[in-house]
Amino acid sequence: MIIWALMIGSPGNVTTGIQPQLFGYPALGTVSFLLSSVLGLYLVRDIICHGRHR
């Protein structure tokens, strides 16, 4: 649920144009988007590796 909230909120932070910027995008939005992506991939890997997807 927390990862989902980060993924939904990240695009809103990226489009605001606030400072400081990282690669031309707001740093807060960029970091939260990358964090939610890494956590989401970890969650999928954990579910597949531990057999809880059945």
Backbone as a printed PyTorch tensor [residue, N CA C, xyz], in Angstrom:
tensor([[[  0.8220,  -1.1820,   0.0000],
         [  0.0000,   0.0000,   0.0000],
         [  0.8790,   1.2640,   0.0000]],

        [[  1.9660,   1.2240,   0.7500],
         [  2.8520,   2.3840,   0.8030],
         [  3.5600,   2.5870,  -0.5330]],

        [[  3.9790,   1.4870,  -1.1640],
         [  4.6440,   1.5920,  -2.4680],
         [  3.6760,   2.1560,  -3.5020]],

        [[  2.4220,   1.7290,  -3.4370],
         [  1.4030,   2.2260,  -4.3540],
         [  1.2160,   3.7290,  -4.1620]],

        [[  1.1830,   4.1810,  -2.9190],
         [  1.0190,   5.6070,  -2.6400],
         [  2.2030,   6.4100,  -3.1720]],

        [[  3.4130,   5.8730,  -3.0290],
         [  4.5830,   6.5570,  -3.5780],
         [  4.5040,   6.6500,  -5.0980]],

        [[  4.0550,   5.5860,  -5.7420],
         [  3.9710,   5.5780,  -7.2080],
         [  2.9040,   6.5470,  -7.7050]],

        [[  1.8220,   6.7000,  -6.9670],
         [  0.7670,   7.6290,  -7.3650],
         [  1.2020,   9.0770,  -7.1170]],

        [[  1.9010,   9.3320,  -6.0180],
         [  2.2890,  10.6850,  -5.6660],
         [  3.5080,  11.2160,  -6.3990]],

        [[  4.3640,  10.3460,  -6.8840],
         [  5.6140,  10.7820,  -7.5260],
         [  5.3960,  11.6410,  -8.7750]],

        [[  4.5090,  11.2830,  -9.6820],
         [  4.3250,  12.1460, -10.8620],
         [  3.8700,  13.5590, -10.5010]],

        [[  3.0970,  13.6960,  -9.4430],
         [  2.6820,  15.0260,  -9.0130],
         [  3.8540,  15.8530,  -8.5470]],

        [[  4.7960,  15.2190,  -7.8770],
         [  5.9900,  15.9270,  -7.4240],
         [  6.9220,  16.2680,  -8.5800]],

        [[  6.9490,  15.4520,  -9.6070],
         [  7.8480,  15.6820, -10.7390],
         [  7.3820,  16.8640, -11.5760]],

        [[  6.0840,  17.0800, -11.6790],
         [  5.5620,  18.1250, -12.5640],
         [  5.4560,  19.4940, -11.9100]],

        [[  5.8380,  19.6350, -10.6410],
         [  5.6720,  20.9130,  -9.9590],
         [  6.7160,  21.9510, -10.3460]],

        [[  7.9080,  21.5330, -10.6770],
         [  8.9590,  22.4620, -11.0610],
         [  9.6500,  23.1400,  -9.8830]],

        [[  9.5600,  22.5700,  -8.7030],
         [ 10.1900,  23.1670,  -7.5240],
         [ 11.7000,  22.9190,  -7.5310]],

        [[ 12.4120,  23.6940,  -6.7500],
         [ 13.8630,  23.5500,  -6.6230],
         [ 14.1810,  22.6810,  -5.4210]],

        [[ 15.2870,  22.0340,  -5.3120],
         [ 16.3730,  21.8650,  -6.2780],
         [ 15.9890,  20.8560,  -7.3540]],

        [[ 16.6990,  20.9310,  -8.4460],
         [ 16.4070,  20.0430,  -9.5620],
         [ 17.5360,  19.0540,  -9.7740]],

        [[ 17.1570,  17.8760, -10.2580],
         [ 18.0870,  16.7930, -10.5290],
         [ 17.7840,  16.2840, -11.9240]],

        [[ 18.7290,  16.4220, -12.8530],
         [ 18.5420,  16.0510, -14.2650],
         [ 17.3920,  16.8240, -14.9060]],

        [[ 17.1580,  18.0480, -14.4590],
         [ 16.1010,  18.8820, -15.0240],
         [ 14.7290,  18.6480, -14.4220]],

        [[ 14.6010,  17.7640, -13.4760],
         [ 13.3370,  17.4770, -12.8050],
         [ 13.4970,  17.7580, -11.3130]],

        [[ 12.4130,  18.0780, -10.6220],
         [ 12.5180,  18.3100,  -9.1780],
         [ 13.1120,  17.0960,  -8.4540]],

        [[ 14.0720,  17.3520,  -7.5660],
         [ 14.7930,  16.2770,  -6.8910],
         [ 13.8640,  15.4160,  -6.0460]],

        [[ 12.9260,  16.0320,  -5.3460],
         [ 12.0060,  15.2720,  -4.4950],
         [ 11.1830,  14.2780,  -5.3170]],

        [[ 10.6500,  14.7190,  -6.4390],
         [  9.8670,  13.8300,  -7.2900],
         [ 10.7070,  12.7290,  -7.9150]],

        [[ 11.9100,  13.0740,  -8.3320],
         [ 12.8000,  12.0920,  -8.9510],
         [ 13.2100,  11.0170,  -7.9500]],

        [[ 13.5940,  11.4340,  -6.7590],
         [ 14.0150,  10.4740,  -5.7370],
         [ 12.8480,   9.6030,  -5.2950]],

        [[ 11.6620,  10.1840,  -5.1080],
         [ 10.5230,   9.3730,  -4.6850],
         [ 10.0970,   8.3940,  -5.7750]],

        [[ 10.1940,   8.8050,  -7.0460],
         [  9.8680,   7.9030,  -8.1420],
         [ 10.8530,   6.7440,  -8.2110]],

        [[ 12.1510,   7.0390,  -8.0790],
         [ 13.1630,   5.9840,  -8.1050],
         [ 13.0150,   5.0510,  -6.9020]],

        [[ 12.7410,   5.6070,  -5.7320],
         [ 12.5490,   4.8020,  -4.5310],
         [ 11.3490,   3.8730,  -4.6740]],

        [[ 10.2350,   4.3830,  -5.1760],
         [  9.0570,   3.5350,  -5.3400],
         [  9.2940,   2.4560,  -6.3890]],

        [[ 10.0610,   2.7650,  -7.4310],
         [ 10.3790,   1.7620,  -8.4490],
         [ 11.2350,   0.6450,  -7.8700]],

        [[ 12.2570,   1.0080,  -7.0990],
         [ 13.1380,   0.0000,  -6.4850],
         [ 12.3500,  -0.8490,  -5.4890]],

        [[ 11.5340,  -0.2260,  -4.6490],
         [ 10.7460,  -0.9870,  -3.6750],
         [  9.7290,  -1.8990,  -4.3670]],

        [[  9.1310,  -1.4250,  -5.4520],
         [  8.1840,  -2.2510,  -6.2010],
         [  8.8500,  -3.4680,  -6.8200]],

        [[ 10.0160,  -3.2640,  -7.4070],
         [ 10.7420,  -4.3970,  -7.9860],
         [ 11.1870,  -5.3850,  -6.9090]],

        [[ 11.6110,  -4.8660,  -5.7570],
         [ 11.9920,  -5.7390,  -4.6450],
         [ 10.7950,  -6.5590,  -4.1690]],

        [[  9.6400,  -5.9290,  -4.0930],
         [  8.4350,  -6.6270,  -3.6580],
         [  8.0580,  -7.7420,  -4.6310]],

        [[  8.1150,  -7.4710,  -5.9200],
         [  7.8000,  -8.4920,  -6.9280],
         [  8.7980,  -9.6400,  -6.8440]],

        [[ 10.0860,  -9.3230,  -6.7140],
         [ 11.1030, -10.3610,  -6.6050],
         [ 10.9000, -11.2000,  -5.3530]],

        [[ 10.5700, -10.5640,  -4.2600],
         [ 10.3620, -11.2740,  -3.0030],
         [  9.1540, -12.2110,  -3.0960]],

        [[  8.1000, -11.7520,  -3.7270],
         [  6.9120, -12.6030,  -3.8870],
         [  7.2300, -13.8080,  -4.7650]],

        [[  7.9410, -13.5950,  -5.8610],
         [  8.2610, -14.7000,  -6.7680],
         [  9.2500, -15.6790,  -6.1360]],

        [[ 10.2730, -15.1640,  -5.4890],
         [ 11.3110, -16.0480,  -4.9210],
         [ 10.8240, -16.8660,  -3.7480]],

        [[  9.9040, -16.3530,  -2.9870],
         [  9.4450, -17.0680,  -1.8070],
         [  8.1350, -17.8360,  -2.0320]],

        [[  7.6740, -17.8750,  -3.2690],
         [  6.5370, -18.7150,  -3.6080],
         [  5.1910, -18.2540,  -3.0560]],

        [[  5.0650, -16.9880,  -2.7270],
         [  3.8010, -16.5010,  -2.1860],
         [  2.8560, -16.0140,  -3.2810]],

        [[  3.1800, -16.2530,  -4.5120],
         [  2.3360, -15.8110,  -5.6160],
         [  1.2990, -16.8510,  -6.0200]],

        [[  1.2570, -17.9830,  -5.3430],
         [  0.3240, -19.0460,  -5.7170],
         [ -0.9040, -19.0190,  -4.8740]]])
